[in-house]
Amino acid sequence: MNWLDNNILTLVTFVPTVGAVLLLFFPRRDRDIRVFALVISLLTFVLSLHLPAHFNRNLPGFQFDKNVAWIPMPNIHYHMGIDGISMWLTVLTTFLTPLCVLISWKSIHERVKEFFILLLVLETALIGVFVSLDLFLFYFFWEATLIPMALLIGMFGHGRRIYAAVKFFLYTMIASMFMLAAILWLYANTNPHTFDFVAIQNAIQSGQLANLAGAARWLFLGFFVAFAVKVPLFPFHTWLPDAHVEAPTAGSVLLAGVLLKMGTYGMLRFNLGLFPEQSRANASWIVVLALIGIVYGALVAMVQPNLKKLIAYSSISHLGFVVLGIFSFTQAGLNGAMFVMLAHGVSTGALFMLAGIIYERRHTYEISEFGGLATPMPRYSTFFLFIVLASVGLPLLNGFIGEFLVLSGAFQAKMWWGIVGATGVIWSACYLLWMYQRVFFGKVKHEVNNSLPDLDIRERVALWPAAIIALVMGVAPLLWLNSIDPAVHNALVPFSQLASRLVGQ
Amino acid sequence: MALQTMQTIPHAADYIRILPEIVFSLFGLLVMFLDPIMDERRSQRTLGGIALAGAIAALAATLYQAQAHFWGLGFFGMVKVDAFSIFFHFVVAAAAILVILSSYEYMEVQHIRAGEYYGLILFGAVGMDLMSSAVELVLIFIALEISSIATYILAGFRRRSAISSESSVKYFLLGSFATAFFLYGVALMFGATGSTSIDRISAVMQEYAGSGHGPLLAYLGVALMFVGLGFKVAAAPFHVWTPDVYEGAPSPVVGFMSTAPKAAAFAVLLRIMFEAQAPGRIWLIWVAAALSMTIGNIAALVQDNVKRLLAYSSIAHAGYLLIAIASLPADGIPAAMFYSASYAAMNIGAFAVVGHFAGAGERYVTLEDYSGLGRRSPALAAILTIFLLSLIGIPITGGFFAKFYVFSAALQGSHPLIGLVIIGVLNSAIAAYYYLRVIVVMYMREPREDTPVPPIPAGLGIALGLSLAVTIYLGVLPGRVLEYAGRSVNLLH
């Protein structure tokens, strides 16, 4: 058991890559490739369940720690570890990947091998981002997510896929250059030089970094820009709708479900963790951007004629909640932000799967092409309704808990933050339910839609887990919050110290 | 006086100190000798095999030479074996091996006569090896000429093609002009310091450094030598020849001449700039580096010919490498050495793919021709993708650490080159776009059916496998190579 505890993070991270390498040598028989990819992704999921099962929430700091020297010069360590925050994001990734494999079963029929190899490599990179505790390793995985994702969009996407893939790649790559610069600065100014997150955090908190005072603002911004583009925070969001609309379904699911959370995770871990004072100093304008994102994303979503674009803009709105929660610096706000991340991953992932299912049947995302689908596809519309309600934030489903916590945190921080944020809940009900009405209710407007087949068994297998989790998260949020709460508490320690110091003066 | 009489006859160990050069020369002579007496149709493979054996033997000779008791000066203080020279000997020999392997089938496809081709690669390698171990400016000049003349001829080897001849003539004319500048610089340096030995120059420079003012002639000498070397490494503003020459020359040769002679020229530059403590280093190189990166990358954005695109990219990479030479020696020297090694691996690999894909007469070299390569030849496309990602500088490839070390070297010390690093980082972002264009075309465009893709032959396969392995190795475990490169810091400084 001890060996497993030591190496579990390495296993979870690299089992998908091993699977991808094995796939390289697979014969080009599509069915076998799919089954194998499913087995690998399920195996990864099962392995990752070891983490919550053996996670000790009474311990502060990082667990399942693995720290070995990798490259002596520069001093790079292979350092992995998780706390309550990164653990659940890891599990979210491993949870969504098998669903992605299932949902791509039929829709990918050309270059199947390449598709699943890229999907598995992407999974490794995503998990790596969450479990890395060495800034270099983190940056490596961060950049590594770009290539498989851009290729997934560019090779398997729809119409303007090349434009979307290149835009996605360049946007995020250029932004992360700033983060790299900040990381290198931290490395050069620590003594002894280190990329270790924990060591750098300690050095900053104990004031060992000599030149920090002048540079902190730029370092904060360097990290922040990279994360803000990824989230995406208004006004850095323009790559997202393009990427989503053109991406294949599995790409969208992982993009919305996990990739965007890399940004908010980064803010939580690095911006707050390393630069608490700067976070406080910059919070006001960041929250304003988040609020603009909430309202703007919702309003733009409302008028989208394209189903996928609507969901994409709803992501901008939801991720605005996460940023709002993070920069409220309250226990409730941060807990809520974490919970929204997970809930959004599940429900928006499921929404994209549902959109993909209808696309497979009709090859269009235009809402006007549908209408009255509830009659020919009762099961599909039930699932859709359930997920829409979860996403809207109906109590007892997962969206509600997170948004409620975020808003209560925002109200604690500043009244008007909460008020503006709360309108977002109303907006999301508007655009999602209106969309639902236009797609599923009324008479069947187009003859083709009458003969659409309902969900088959594979699609139901892909959707059930998401629906069940959405319900469980809504009914028993403590299962998650129990381990999130201590980690969030840790993250906020410097802030309470900061506050008491300010009061003391 | 006693010293001089003692040294009229070289020691036996002196020959070990030029062992790789001797091996290269012997095998080169053997190839040239066998070429006329062999049946032309069957000579290709045999001569290739001999050349390959020669390059491997030179690699072994380098390893033999690497034993510590052979280190030191030889031939009356003209050559020096140290970690630095061994590193570059290794790079040159490895580059020669990869190029010979990847030329194997290329020669048959292009109907190129093998004899002189392989002979010239080996003779060129002699010059490059000597460039990295010579510590005497006149010998450096001779080595530079040996390596240059071989590459001038190699550039024109596609005799049936007009652009290849154009390439050769252009390279020759501009190249001789540039070497003349170098020689002029050597003369001025001699005038300024009274010696052509790098050790002696270094001592004189230190005296001047003590008295506060350096000799004007020395500044001029360094600047002129830099013109000559800047031409060899294709650094702006001496880069104008590069795209035309690279476009016309045979692809494996481009792979060779964009890496091995460049590495050797950088070795000379490092010796002159650091070991001889040349004055006026930083600004000279600052400007050249900034210009090379910017001009190279921006011009590459609009190229539709893959060879020209890679030519401009190679100008840009010379710029990144120059950043290291403008940095402090402690970090700059290993960074520059690491960069030349990793650039050699990825660029030879990329040109090997390009050469193979180009087909007879190098017909398929435009970006359009690469459409859908990912579907028509998944292996070739995947390999080229990895090389291109390395050229972009994506982690787990050698290109990433190369850039990383260069930038972090530039940020060390009390006067970090922040401006240069910013220009470099912005340039790497621009560069991502055009490398990505190739990847996009390969994977995301529909294939054009009229361009056939021959299967990968054995020799090329081995060459690609090796360069891929080196690229990935340098990207995953760069520690050992960097540590070895770091050993030469004290020797040079």
Contacts between the chains, C-beta under 8 A, distances in Angstrom:
chain1	res1	chain2	res2	distance
A	71	B	477	7.0
A	71	B	478	6.1
A	71	B	479	4.6
A	72	B	479	4.9
A	72	B	483	6.9
A	73	B	479	6.3
A	73	B	482	5.7
A	73	B	483	6.5
A	73	B	486	7.1
A	74	B	404	7.8
A	74	B	408	6.8
A	111	B	375	7.0
A	114	B	374	7.7
A	114	B	378	7.4
A	139	B	395	7.3
A	140	B	395	4.1
A	140	B	396	6.9
A	143	B	394	6.1
A	143	B	395	5.4
A	144	B	394	7.7
A	144	B	395	6.3
A	144	B	396	7.4
A	147	B	389	6.9
A	147	B	394	6.7
A	151	B	443	6.3
A	154	B	440	6.1
A	154	B	443	6.3
A	154	B	444	4.3
A	155	B	374	7.4
A	155	B	443	5.2
A	155	B	444	5.8
A	161	B	444	6.6
A	162	B	440	5.6
A	162	B	444	4.9
A	162	B	445	7.8
A	165	B	440	7.0
A	165	B	444	6.9
A	166	B	433	7.7
A	166	B	436	6.3
A	166	B	440	6.3
A	169	B	432	7.4
A	169	B	436	6.3
A	170	B	429	7.7
A	170	B	432	6.7
A	170	B	433	6.4
A	170	B	436	7.7
A	173	B	429	6.8
A	173	B	432	5.8
A	174	B	429	4.8
A	177	B	425	5.4
A	177	B	428	7.4
A	177	B	429	5.8
A	180	B	425	7.8
A	181	B	425	6.7
A	184	B	407	7.0
A	184	B	408	5.9
A	184	B	411	6.7
A	185	B	411	8.0
A	187	B	408	7.6
A	188	B	408	6.9
A	188	B	411	5.9
A	188	B	412	7.2
